[in-house]
């Protein structure tokens, strides 16, 4: 891309330029990078400049390349066919996606309606009339007349008021389309997070069940030791308490799993329980994100994120509304004409002698409106400034969310590596403690401590695996993934 990017000045009609380097990107230029120039809309004069970083601060370990292919259907990289199927079906059946698509159709129709106002209008009419005349007493003569007419009118768009309204409608259509993309991206991410949470809950449930079996064996052994006089009642009570404490965690996990399945059904646009069979029969554990994701420069995020593109279109729409309000200060030219046909018989209605025509051209200009036009211009200018600042806030949010996701990916991986080592050691300690307790070499309190340590580490391990998968999901979302124009 060239170092100088021209951007049309909507008010003066002359181009102006911004100097763009790799580390600084003006706001108007970023609007152009988003592809919004395809709408043939002019840039707002109020657009300030803002700096963008040349690279991501916390992108260590990720390759630097164009991530477009990785982002459109990023859930395929988790190598979980069921997750892919659930998201694919949800994008087709979700009411939220359907509502967003309907809003795109509405915005397109409104744009077409505004575009139609640029052309003349033509109306036709036809009528018959009957009159009764009393010429002599008792004598009535009836006459029937036929008429037809064409009326044409056109408001000439001298100062681009109508064209500005069309431009605003086109920008609103672009914003509606990007909002639909944003809905798709958010839906895919929320389903993936809920699915990951469900698999983590199921994994914790399996671990807890194994832990309950182990504690049942320990409690039984403590009971035998009590009966044989090798241990006192305190040891047996501690073993039973530990067992029941583990059992108490099972209903909570079952509740969480059932509610998460219902959440997935809701996100997919289905009634509760409709996904239970599929989710229960294809458990593959917590999804494992691939490390092949390639990051682009921060400017790529502005091109890809639907919410940034929505904010950009809103800036352009606000600028168009301001231009339309400003054009109300100038005169307007109205052209109208009519063609009339009147005859006493239907056969003669198209006779040239029955034709009458007239044309009218008029110019109207505001003289006194008590400041209404000026106030409207000020209001739309303020709205344009709000849209510009909202765009800047959206860009900053996009950058912050991406950096946060990168941090989470890195730190969760570091935690996971340490917890995996700690869990392996805890399992070995638990096995050794069980053997030594059975041999009567240690007290039950030592066994209880190793069991608690192991269960806590396994819970932390699954939580961290969930956090790592969620961090990658949020990273894909922050980079603008989850939708495709195809």
RAGIHU-V732311 format. One record per pair of residues at least 6 apart in sequence whose C-alpha atoms are under 6 Angstrom apart, sorted by sequence separation. I is the first residue (numbers start at 1). J is the second residue. D is the distance in whole Angstrom. If there is no record, write none. Layout:
# RAGIHU-V732311
I,J,D ; I,J,D
This chain:
# RAGIHU-V732311
9,15,6 ; 134,140,5 ; 225,231,5 ; 226,232,6 ; 343,349,5 ; 8,15,5 ; 133,140,6 ; 265,272,6 ; 342,349,6 ; 7,15,6 ; 133,141,5 ; 7,16,6 ; 132,141,6 ; 6,16,6 ; 132,142,4 ; 262,272,5 ; 6,17,5 ; 131,142,6 ; 5,17,6 ; 131,143,5 ; 342,354,5 ; 5,18,6 ; 130,143,6 ; 223,236,6 ; 341,354,5 ; 4,18,6 ; 130,144,4 ; 222,236,5 ; 341,355,5 ; 433,447,6 ; 4,19,5 ; 129,144,6 ; 340,355,6 ; 129,145,5 ; 340,356,5 ; 3,20,5 ; 128,145,6 ; 339,356,6 ; 128,146,5 ; 339,357,4 ; 338,357,6 ; 127,147,5 ; 219,239,5 ; 338,358,6 ; 430,450,5 ; 126,147,6 ; 219,240,6 ; 337,358,6 ; 27,49,5 ; 126,148,4 ; 337,359,4 ; 26,49,4 ; 27,50,6 ; 125,148,6 ; 336,359,6 ; 337,360,6 ; 26,50,5 ; 125,149,5 ; 336,360,5 ; 124,149,6 ; 335,360,6 ; 25,51,6 ; 124,150,5 ; 335,361,5 ; 24,51,5 ; 25,52,6 ; 123,150,6 ; 334,361,6 ; 24,52,5 ; 123,151,5 ; 215,243,5 ; 334,362,5 ; 426,454,5 ; 23,52,6 ; 122,151,6 ; 333,362,6 ; 23,53,5 ; 122,152,4 ; 333,363,5 ; 23,54,4 ; 121,152,6 ; 332,363,6 ; 10,42,5 ; 22,54,6 ; 121,153,5 ; 332,364,5 ; 10,43,6 ; 120,153,6 ; 331,364,5 ; 8,42,6 ; 120,154,4 ; 212,246,6 ; 331,365,4 ; 423,457,6 ; 419,461,6 ; 416,464,6 ; 115,166,6 ; 326,377,6 ; 114,166,5 ; 325,377,5 ; 412,468,5 ; 111,169,5 ; 322,380,5 ; 111,170,6 ; 198,257,6 ; 322,381,6 ; 409,468,6 ; 409,471,5 ; 408,471,6 ; 108,173,6 ; 319,384,6 ; 107,173,5 ; 318,384,5 ; 405,471,6 ; 405,475,5 ; 104,176,5 ; 315,387,5 ; 104,177,6 ; 315,388,6 ; 402,478,5 ; 401,478,6 ; 100,180,5 ; 311,391,5 ; 199,285,5 ; 200,286,6 ; 308,394,6 ; 199,286,5 ; 196,286,6 ; 87,188,6 ; 182,306,5 ; 178,306,5 ; 178,310,6 ; 175,310,5 ; 175,313,5 ; 171,313,5 ; 171,317,5 ; 168,317,4 ; 168,320,5 ; 164,320,5 ; 164,324,5 ; 161,324,5 ; 161,327,5 ; 159,327,6 ; 94,268,5 ; 94,269,4 ; 305,480,4 ; 93,269,6 ; 304,480,5 ; 156,333,5 ; 90,268,4 ; 155,333,6 ; 301,479,5 ; 155,334,4 ; 154,334,6 ; 289,469,6 ; 154,335,5 ; 153,335,6 ; 153,336,4 ; 152,336,5 ; 152,337,5 ; 151,337,6 ; 151,338,4 ; 150,338,5 ; 150,339,5 ; 149,339,5 ; 149,340,4 ; 148,340,6 ; 149,341,6 ; 148,341,5 ; 147,341,5 ; 147,342,4 ; 146,342,6 ; 146,343,5 ; 145,343,6 ; 146,344,6 ; 145,344,4 ; 78,287,6 ; 78,288,6 ; 78,289,5 ; 77,290,6 ; 67,294,5 ; 67,295,6 ; 65,294,5 ; 64,294,6 ; 65,295,6 ; 66,296,5 ; 63,294,5 ; 64,295,5 ; 65,296,5 ; 64,296,6 ; 55,297,5 ; 34,303,5 ; 44,319,5 ; 193,470,6 ; 31,312,6 ; 185,482,4 ; 185,483,6 ; 184,483,6 ; 181,483,6 ; 58,406,6 ; 72,481,5 ; 73,482,6 ; 71,481,4 ; 72,482,5 ; 72,483,5 ; 72,484,5
